Amino acid sequence: MLVETETTKAKQIKTLKKVIMWRIVSVSLTYLITFIYTGDLKSATAFTLFLHAVLMAANYIFEIIWNRYEIQ
């Protein structure tokens, strides 16, 4: 018998926290590498913010879909 230990909402919150923590690490690395490459704070900031806004949304949607089908 399968016993679900976490509610769907709890899993979604846990997933969102995980995504945010990874993005903090990833944004920092992207910003540092982009700044070193371009030497320009404005360009590095704009590129990093745009890229990671898109990636964070995509990752969250992926995790939700993955969790939905993983249970079945």
MMTF fields as JSON, N, C-alpha, C and O atoms, coordinates in Angstrom:
{
  "mmtfVersion": "1.0.0",
  "mmtfProducer": "UNKNOWN",
  "numBonds": 287,
  "numAtoms": 288,
  "numGroups": 72,
  "numChains": 1,
  "numModels": 1,
  "chainsPerModel": [1],
  "groupsPerChain": [72],
  "chainIdList": ["A"],
  "bondAtomList": [4, 2, 8, 6, 12, 10, 16, 14, 20, 18, 24, 22, 28, 26, 32, 30, 36, 34, 40, 38, 44, 42, 48, 46, 52, 50, 56, 54, 60, 58, 64, 62, 68, 66, 72, 70, 76, 74, 80, 78, 84, 82, 88, 86, 92, 90, 96, 94, 100, 98, 104, 102, 108, 106, 112, 110, 116, 114, 120, 118, 124, 122, 128, 126, 132, 130, 136, 134, 140, 138, 144, 142, 148, 146, 152, 150, 156, 154, 160, 158, 164, 162, 168, 166, 172, 170, 176, 174, 180, 178, 184, 182, 188, 186, 192, 190, 196, 194, 200, 198, 204, 202, 208, 206, 212, 210, 216, 214, 220, 218, 224, 222, 228, 226, 232, 230, 236, 234, 240, 238, 244, 242, 248, 246, 252, 250, 256, 254, 260, 258, 264, 262, 268, 266, 272, 270, 276, 274, 280, 278, 284, 282],
  "bondOrderList": [1, 1, 1, 1, 1, 1, 1, 1, 1, 1, 1, 1, 1, 1, 1, 1, 1, 1, 1, 1, 1, 1, 1, 1, 1, 1, 1, 1, 1, 1, 1, 1, 1, 1, 1, 1, 1, 1, 1, 1, 1, 1, 1, 1, 1, 1, 1, 1, 1, 1, 1, 1, 1, 1, 1, 1, 1, 1, 1, 1, 1, 1, 1, 1, 1, 1, 1, 1, 1, 1, 1],
  "groupList": [{"groupName": "MET", "atomNameList": ["N", "CA", "C", "O"], "elementList": ["N", "C", "C", "O"], "formalChargeList": [0, 0, 0, 0], "bondAtomList": [1, 0, 2, 1, 3, 2], "bondOrderList": [1, 1, 2], "singleLetterCode": "M", "chemCompType": "L-PEPTIDE LINKING"}, {"groupName": "LEU", "atomNameList": ["N", "CA", "C", "O"], "elementList": ["N", "C", "C", "O"], "formalChargeList": [0, 0, 0, 0], "bondAtomList": [1, 0, 2, 1, 3, 2], "bondOrderList": [1, 1, 2], "singleLetterCode": "L", "chemCompType": "L-PEPTIDE LINKING"}, {"groupName": "VAL", "atomNameList": ["N", "CA", "C", "O"], "elementList": ["N", "C", "C", "O"], "formalChargeList": [0, 0, 0, 0], "bondAtomList": [1, 0, 2, 1, 3, 2], "bondOrderList": [1, 1, 2], "singleLetterCode": "V", "chemCompType": "L-PEPTIDE LINKING"}, {"groupName": "GLU", "atomNameList": ["N", "CA", "C", "O"], "elementList": ["N", "C", "C", "O"], "formalChargeList": [0, 0, 0, 0], "bondAtomList": [1, 0, 2, 1, 3, 2], "bondOrderList": [1, 1, 2], "singleLetterCode": "E", "chemCompType": "L-PEPTIDE LINKING"}, {"groupName": "THR", "atomNameList": ["N", "CA", "C", "O"], "elementList": ["N", "C", "C", "O"], "formalChargeList": [0, 0, 0, 0], "bondAtomList": [1, 0, 2, 1, 3, 2], "bondOrderList": [1, 1, 2], "singleLetterCode": "T", "chemCompType": "L-PEPTIDE LINKING"}, {"groupName": "LYS", "atomNameList": ["N", "CA", "C", "O"], "elementList": ["N", "C", "C", "O"], "formalChargeList": [0, 0, 0, 0], "bondAtomList": [1, 0, 2, 1, 3, 2], "bondOrderList": [1, 1, 2], "singleLetterCode": "K", "chemCompType": "L-PEPTIDE LINKING"}, {"groupName": "ALA", "atomNameList": ["N", "CA", "C", "O"], "elementList": ["N", "C", "C", "O"], "formalChargeList": [0, 0, 0, 0], "bondAtomList": [1, 0, 2, 1, 3, 2], "bondOrderList": [1, 1, 2], "singleLetterCode": "A", "chemCompType": "L-PEPTIDE LINKING"}, {"groupName": "GLN", "atomNameList": ["N", "CA", "C", "O"], "elementList": ["N", "C", "C", "O"], "formalChargeList": [0, 0, 0, 0], "bondAtomList": [1, 0, 2, 1, 3, 2], "bondOrderList": [1, 1, 2], "singleLetterCode": "Q", "chemCompType": "L-PEPTIDE LINKING"}, {"groupName": "ILE", "atomNameList": ["N", "CA", "C", "O"], "elementList": ["N", "C", "C", "O"], "formalChargeList": [0, 0, 0, 0], "bondAtomList": [1, 0, 2, 1, 3, 2], "bondOrderList": [1, 1, 2], "singleLetterCode": "I", "chemCompType": "L-PEPTIDE LINKING"}, {"groupName": "TRP", "atomNameList": ["N", "CA", "C", "O"], "elementList": ["N", "C", "C", "O"], "formalChargeList": [0, 0, 0, 0], "bondAtomList": [1, 0, 2, 1, 3, 2], "bondOrderList": [1, 1, 2], "singleLetterCode": "W", "chemCompType": "L-PEPTIDE LINKING"}, {"groupName": "ARG", "atomNameList": ["N", "CA", "C", "O"], "elementList": ["N", "C", "C", "O"], "formalChargeList": [0, 0, 0, 0], "bondAtomList": [1, 0, 2, 1, 3, 2], "bondOrderList": [1, 1, 2], "singleLetterCode": "R", "chemCompType": "L-PEPTIDE LINKING"}, {"groupName": "SER", "atomNameList": ["N", "CA", "C", "O"], "elementList": ["N", "C", "C", "O"], "formalChargeList": [0, 0, 0, 0], "bondAtomList": [1, 0, 2, 1, 3, 2], "bondOrderList": [1, 1, 2], "singleLetterCode": "S", "chemCompType": "L-PEPTIDE LINKING"}, {"groupName": "TYR", "atomNameList": ["N", "CA", "C", "O"], "elementList": ["N", "C", "C", "O"], "formalChargeList": [0, 0, 0, 0], "bondAtomList": [1, 0, 2, 1, 3, 2], "bondOrderList": [1, 1, 2], "singleLetterCode": "Y", "chemCompType": "L-PEPTIDE LINKING"}, {"groupName": "PHE", "atomNameList": ["N", "CA", "C", "O"], "elementList": ["N", "C", "C", "O"], "formalChargeList": [0, 0, 0, 0], "bondAtomList": [1, 0, 2, 1, 3, 2], "bondOrderList": [1, 1, 2], "singleLetterCode": "F", "chemCompType": "L-PEPTIDE LINKING"}, {"groupName": "GLY", "atomNameList": ["N", "CA", "C", "O"], "elementList": ["N", "C", "C", "O"], "formalChargeList": [0, 0, 0, 0], "bondAtomList": [1, 0, 2, 1, 3, 2], "bondOrderList": [1, 1, 2], "singleLetterCode": "G", "chemCompType": "PEPTIDE LINKING"}, {"groupName": "ASP", "atomNameList": ["N", "CA", "C", "O"], "elementList": ["N", "C", "C", "O"], "formalChargeList": [0, 0, 0, 0], "bondAtomList": [1, 0, 2, 1, 3, 2], "bondOrderList": [1, 1, 2], "singleLetterCode": "D", "chemCompType": "L-PEPTIDE LINKING"}, {"groupName": "HIS", "atomNameList": ["N", "CA", "C", "O"], "elementList": ["N", "C", "C", "O"], "formalChargeList": [0, 0, 0, 0], "bondAtomList": [1, 0, 2, 1, 3, 2], "bondOrderList": [1, 1, 2], "singleLetterCode": "H", "chemCompType": "L-PEPTIDE LINKING"}, {"groupName": "ASN", "atomNameList": ["N", "CA", "C", "O"], "elementList": ["N", "C", "C", "O"], "formalChargeList": [0, 0, 0, 0], "bondAtomList": [1, 0, 2, 1, 3, 2], "bondOrderList": [1, 1, 2], "singleLetterCode": "N", "chemCompType": "L-PEPTIDE LINKING"}],
  "groupTypeList": [0, 1, 2, 3, 4, 3, 4, 4, 5, 6, 5, 7, 8, 5, 4, 1, 5, 5, 2, 8, 0, 9, 10, 8, 2, 11, 2, 11, 1, 4, 12, 1, 8, 4, 13, 8, 12, 4, 14, 15, 1, 5, 11, 6, 4, 6, 13, 4, 1, 13, 1, 16, 6, 2, 1, 0, 6, 6, 17, 12, 8, 13, 3, 8, 8, 9, 17, 10, 12, 3, 8, 7],
  "groupIdList": [1, 2, 3, 4, 5, 6, 7, 8, 9, 10, 11, 12, 13, 14, 15, 16, 17, 18, 19, 20, 21, 22, 23, 24, 25, 26, 27, 28, 29, 30, 31, 32, 33, 34, 35, 36, 37, 38, 39, 40, 41, 42, 43, 44, 45, 46, 47, 48, 49, 50, 51, 52, 53, 54, 55, 56, 57, 58, 59, 60, 61, 62, 63, 64, 65, 66, 67, 68, 69, 70, 71, 72],
  "secStructList": [7, 7, 7, 7, 7, 1, 7, 2, 2, 2, 2, 2, 2, 2, 2, 2, 2, 2, 2, 2, 2, 2, 2, 2, 2, 2, 2, 2, 2, 2, 2, 2, 2, 2, 2, 2, 2, 2, 7, 7, 2, 2, 2, 2, 2, 2, 2, 2, 2, 2, 2, 2, 2, 2, 2, 2, 2, 2, 2, 2, 2, 2, 2, 2, 2, 2, 2, 2, 2, 2, 7, 7],
  "xCoordList": [0.837, 0.0, 0.88, 1.828, 0.572, 1.337, 0.782, -0.399, 1.623, 1.214, 1.91, 3.139, 1.13, 1.69, 1.979, 1.074, 3.254, 3.648, 3.535, 3.458, 3.524, 3.415, 2.183, 1.842, 1.533, 0.415, 0.961, 2.139, 0.102, 0.51, 0.99, 1.997, 0.286, 0.684, 2.052, 2.879, 2.297, 3.589, 4.715, 5.807, 4.442, 5.452, 5.739, 6.89, 4.7, 4.891, 5.704, 6.561, 5.447, 6.205, 7.66, 8.57, 7.877, 9.244, 9.983, 11.151, 9.293, 9.875, 10.234, 11.313, 9.35, 9.607, 10.818, 11.645, 10.938, 12.102, 13.393, 14.404, 13.351, 14.521, 14.931, 16.115, 13.953, 14.216, 14.846, 15.817, 14.302, 14.819, 16.248, 17.094, 16.53, 17.896, 18.896, 19.992, 18.516, 19.416, 19.629, 20.745, 18.58, 18.696, 19.641, 20.365, 19.653, 20.582, 22.025, 22.836, 22.331, 23.678, 23.959, 25.012, 23.013, 23.179, 23.291, 24.123, 22.46, 22.52, 23.882, 24.481, 24.356, 25.657, 26.774, 27.616, 26.769, 27.805, 27.675, 28.671, 26.449, 26.232, 26.68, 27.352, 26.301, 26.666, 28.187, 28.746, 28.837, 30.295, 30.981, 31.864, 30.58, 31.196, 30.895, 31.777, 29.641, 29.281, 30.025, 30.467, 30.163, 30.904, 32.376, 32.969, 32.951, 34.36, 34.519, 35.484, 33.571, 33.637, 33.413, 34.145, 32.383, 32.051, 32.778, 33.082, 33.055, 33.657, 32.675, 33.084, 31.384, 30.378, 29.27, 28.594, 29.091, 28.078, 26.659, 25.86, 26.347, 24.999, 24.649, 23.57, 25.547, 25.311, 25.221, 24.342, 26.112, 26.109, 24.821, 24.253, 24.368, 23.136, 21.922, 21.105, 21.789, 20.646, 20.587, 19.532, 21.699, 21.73, 21.388, 20.584, 21.988, 21.762, 20.305, 19.718, 19.712, 18.321, 17.358, 16.452, 17.542, 16.669, 16.787, 15.781, 18.003, 18.237, 17.628, 16.968, 17.839, 17.389, 15.906, 15.324, 15.299, 13.838, 13.2, 12.268, 13.699, 13.187, 13.488, 12.605, 14.698, 15.082, 14.345, 13.998, 14.105, 13.401, 11.956, 11.455, 11.303, 9.926, 9.88, 9.012, 10.788, 10.818, 11.101, 10.489, 12.001, 12.338, 11.174, 10.908, 10.492, 9.35, 8.245, 7.68, 7.941, 6.916, 7.333, 6.509, 8.583, 9.093, 8.936, 8.495, 9.294, 9.189, 7.742, 7.473, 6.82, 5.406, 4.907, 4.225, 5.238, 4.822, 5.469, 4.808, 6.737, 7.465, 6.812, 6.571, 6.527, 5.91, 4.526, 4.142, 3.785, 2.44, 2.503, 1.683, 3.467, 3.563, 4.407, 4.308, 5.224, 6.059, 5.214, 5.559, 4.129, 3.265, 2.551, 2.326, 2.201, 1.416, 2.185, 1.635],
  "yCoordList": [-1.186, 0.0, 1.248, 1.345, 2.176, 3.41, 4.454, 4.795, 4.96, 6.003, 7.291, 7.361, 8.298, 9.591, 10.381, 10.66, 10.743, 11.43, 12.945, 13.627, 13.468, 14.914, 15.23, 14.496, 16.309, 16.748, 17.364, 17.711, 17.49, 18.089, 19.513, 19.921, 20.271, 21.659, 21.709, 22.555, 20.819, 20.776, 20.447, 21.008, 19.533, 19.206, 20.394, 20.644, 21.123, 22.29, 23.364, 24.0, 23.572, 24.557, 24.122, 24.935, 22.846, 22.311, 22.48, 22.866, 22.191, 22.342, 23.799, 24.083, 24.711, 26.13, 26.596, 27.344, 26.17, 26.525, 25.996, 26.697, 24.769, 24.154, 24.937, 25.193, 25.311, 26.073, 27.423, 27.832, 28.108, 29.425, 29.324, 30.141, 28.341, 28.183, 27.891, 28.452, 27.017, 26.728, 27.97, 28.224, 28.743, 29.951, 30.961, 31.655, 31.062, 31.978, 31.604, 32.469, 30.323, 29.856, 30.1, 30.621, 29.72, 29.833, 31.288, 31.609, 32.162, 33.591, 34.172, 34.914, 33.833, 34.348, 33.932, 34.745, 32.663, 32.184, 32.824, 33.233, 32.91, 33.522, 34.982, 35.437, 35.7, 37.113, 37.275, 38.098, 36.488, 36.587, 36.276, 37.015, 35.201, 34.816, 35.843, 36.197, 36.324, 37.32, 38.633, 39.269, 39.036, 40.265, 40.135, 41.055, 38.987, 38.769, 38.806, 39.367, 38.209, 38.153, 39.524, 39.912, 40.269, 41.548, 42.733, 43.707, 42.656, 43.784, 44.934, 46.031, 44.693, 45.74, 45.315, 44.311, 46.086, 45.758, 45.768, 44.886, 46.753, 46.875, 45.686, 45.107, 45.333, 44.195, 42.886, 42.065, 42.694, 41.469, 41.348, 40.262, 42.459, 42.454, 42.164, 41.313, 42.845, 42.655, 41.218, 40.585, 40.714, 39.351, 38.335, 37.43, 38.483, 37.535, 37.538, 36.471, 38.717, 38.791, 38.199, 37.449, 38.525, 37.992, 36.47, 35.761, 35.983, 34.552, 33.77, 32.753, 34.228, 33.465, 33.61, 32.728, 34.66, 34.751, 33.675, 32.99, 33.537, 32.521, 31.119, 30.261, 30.881, 29.558, 29.145, 27.975, 30.089, 29.764, 29.358, 28.389, 30.081, 29.74, 28.373, 27.556, 28.127, 26.852, 25.693, 24.631, 25.889, 24.834, 24.521, 23.353, 25.525, 25.324, 24.552, 23.609, 24.939, 24.239, 22.79, 21.882, 22.575, 21.227, 20.372, 19.226, 20.92, 20.188, 19.82, 18.701, 20.737, 20.469, 19.347, 18.433, 19.41, 18.355, 17.025, 15.987, 17.056, 15.836, 15.2, 13.993, 16.007, 15.483, 14.907, 13.915, 15.497, 15.022, 13.604, 12.754, 13.35, 12.05, 11.051, 9.848, 11.514, 10.627, 9.789, 8.64, 10.334, 9.654, 8.473, 7.448, 8.602, 7.579, 6.33, 5.391],
  "zCoordList": [0.0, 0.0, 0.0, 0.779, -0.853, -0.978, -0.032, -0.099, 0.843, 1.779, 1.385, 1.361, 1.08, 0.695, 1.963, 2.749, 2.162, 3.385, 3.288, 4.31, 2.094, 1.902, 1.065, 0.138, 1.398, 0.574, -0.71, -0.799, -1.678, -2.949, -2.733, -3.312, -1.913, -1.643, -0.961, -1.303, -0.005, 0.682, -0.296, -0.207, -1.231, -2.238, -3.145, -3.503, -3.513, -4.365, -3.65, -4.263, -2.378, -1.598, -1.477, -1.633, -1.2, -1.103, -2.436, -2.464, -3.525, -4.855, -5.134, -5.655, -4.796, -5.016, -4.216, -4.737, -2.961, -2.133, -2.755, -2.796, -3.231, -3.866, -5.111, -5.33, -5.918, -7.14, -6.801, -7.437, -5.811, -5.425, -4.904, -5.267, -4.064, -3.541, -4.664, -4.685, -5.591, -6.713, -7.565, -8.018, -7.787, -8.606, -7.966, -8.68, -6.65, -5.972, -6.317, -6.648, -6.237, -6.58, -8.059, -8.424, -8.896, -10.336, -10.798, -11.648, -10.243, -10.599, -10.234, -11.013, -9.058, -8.618, -9.57, -9.949, -9.95, -10.872, -12.246, -12.842, -12.748, -14.06, -14.062, -14.988, -13.021, -12.929, -12.906, -13.631, -12.074, -11.959, -13.295, -13.728, -13.931, -15.2, -16.293, -17.075, -16.345, -17.358, -17.137, -18.093, -15.878, -15.585, -15.961, -16.524, -15.643, -16.012, -17.538, -18.054, -18.243, -19.711, -20.353, -21.264, -19.867, -20.51, -19.888, -20.577, -18.607, -17.9, -17.684, -17.305, -17.92, -17.826, -16.859, -17.083, -15.786, -14.774, -15.335, -15.019, -16.159, -16.706, -17.603, -17.479, -18.487, -19.379, -18.601, -18.863, -17.662, -16.864, -16.048, -15.935, -15.484, -14.692, -15.561, -15.211, -16.67, -17.564, -18.08, -18.042, -18.553, -19.082, -17.997, -18.222, -16.839, -15.738, -15.28, -15.097, -15.092, -14.637, -15.658, -15.292, -16.916, -17.96, -18.049, -18.027, -18.147, -18.293, -17.14, -17.358, -15.937, -14.779, -14.482, -13.851, -14.904, -14.787, -15.668, -15.246, -16.868, -17.789, -17.261, -17.26, -16.819, -16.341, -15.064, -14.902, -14.164, -12.919, -13.212, -12.642, -14.079, -14.44, -15.128, -14.82, -16.037, -16.752, -15.796, -15.91, -14.88, -13.926, -12.995, -12.714, -12.522, -11.63, -12.359, -11.804, -13.57, -14.353, -14.601, -14.492, -14.927, -15.132, -13.882, -13.965, -12.725, -11.458, -11.14, -10.703, -11.352, -11.094, -12.0, -11.537, -13.272, -14.213, -13.834, -13.836, -13.515, -13.126, -11.9, -11.88, -10.879, -9.657, -9.929, -9.309, -10.822, -11.15, -11.737, -11.39, -12.619, -13.274, -12.499, -12.743, -11.581, -10.776, -9.822, -9.547, -9.319, -8.356, -9.024, -8.38, -10.279, -10.963, -11.264, -11.839]
}
